[in-house]
């Protein structure tokens, strides 16, 4: 069935913009011209790809697993026999060879292998948390903004309540509380060490940060001509939300917030796991690697620098790419 | 009169939020967790009778609202104790507070000052190179967790070059110079996130302010550029920054100190909380979370009221 309201509104927009292109296509064209944003987008894709290939690296290049312990082994580095962990407990530094490329940790585990496996967890948590945030923020933001009145008042006060906590503090409190006994969802039980727990915690904590701008956007969208047109055509409110409001959001602020939240969630996962309230052992993540290595920073800085710099590269590339998306969707942007 | 009513209204709504925060925080620790807390408290070798004794002693057998009332009473009379060592939570927090305040206040001053300087420079020489520099700083700032910045600074300036002393906290009353040298790296690690953001916000508000009539008039009457900048431009453009600063300071004090204190071994409230998280010791985390959120809520109210004092247009609208 043809969406009449959309036809009406798009013909209006065609007149005002003077071209037949949808805002989405315009934005994509602008994004393609933004070389810096594209460059960082490719970097992030590479990070994701390398982490996905962790088993290949582990089996075919490093010949070890993320939790395999080589504490009493001796390997050859540049022809010299070197213990993986020496007699006073210090791990070997980066060899830049297939084995122990980034060195080992105190337990004789290969840092490079753990970096990739840990990256899978960090990225997976980042993506899942972002999806939780976006779904929660859409539910709250669209409902509050579209129905206004007392619905808006109640939902906004609820968001204010979560907003009152510093993100890290609330996440740590929830993380500790849930890590102890896991979560009973009724239909499924999550154990305390599941990575779904930090994903949910981080996702929930950031809901208000995205729900507020969505609510504001919906408040203005519902006054636009195409929504009036849909109302006059007798569309139900639910149908207006799904056929008019949501498509507009997904072609404007949703992609921007998705990218920014992805970076934020990856960063918060690291802080949370560093505090011991995120990913639980034996699972690795960039945050737990930072936590494990923090005690030896004075003598083996590679233990924290390797996961730390990887984390910065991942978050930075998403942030810059996300800003590229923001500029591309910004109607005031001069680039066409 | 308007201002008084606005202030009272704002404080009343803050009190409601404070109550809600106390309930939610309590529920996070006492209703959400799966499993009996008495099991952990009683230890591994506990008999069913031991577990029952713990339940009765801590009131876990009572209805949830009775437990809430009891816990809040313990908190607000300052009698609450940790599970593991049975030490008073408030005396431990008091002991850590000087270090926590030192790092948070210092960092807030650092990011404010550097942010203003960079923002003004960015506005005065608006152009490609400065824009790129400021946005690079802010992108790296929001992408690098403060504790990772802390580790990098620690490696560069303490372990590789020995410019700054080893980690730890020296009270300002004991040796002000040593206090300062121990504080500089934590300050910059914490401030790094905000410097770029503040510079960007200030830069755009300065650029807005210089095109106003007031500034044009000030220039026309022959005021020197420096005086125009300080008396007319900065005074207006600092208002949004100051309110931002209040909120970020509250968030940093109650949030970021957690990780920064651990990296630099500052033994403040953040590290106390960190240790409690490691031991799954609920009371310290509960109290710190409530106090942290209280501080954020109160700072929010103070900022709103200050804003109304500074900008009469807000008072006129509905509160």
Interface residues (C-beta under 8 A of the other chain):
Chain A: X160 X161 X164 X165 X166 X167 X168 X169 X170 X172 X173 X174 X176 X177 X178 X179 X180 X181 X182 X183 X184 X263 X264 X267 X270 X271 X274 X275 X276 X277 X290 X294 X297 X298 X301 X304 X305 X308 X311 X312 X315 X316 X318 X319 X320 X323
Chain B: X17 X20 X21 X24 X25 X28 X29 X32 X33 X34 X35 X40 X139 X140 X142 X143 X144 X145 X147 X148 X151 X152 X154 X155 X158 X159 X250 X251 X252 X254 X255 X256 X258 X259 X262 X263 X273 X274 X277 X278 X280 X282 X285 X286 X288 X289 X292 X293 X296 X297 X300
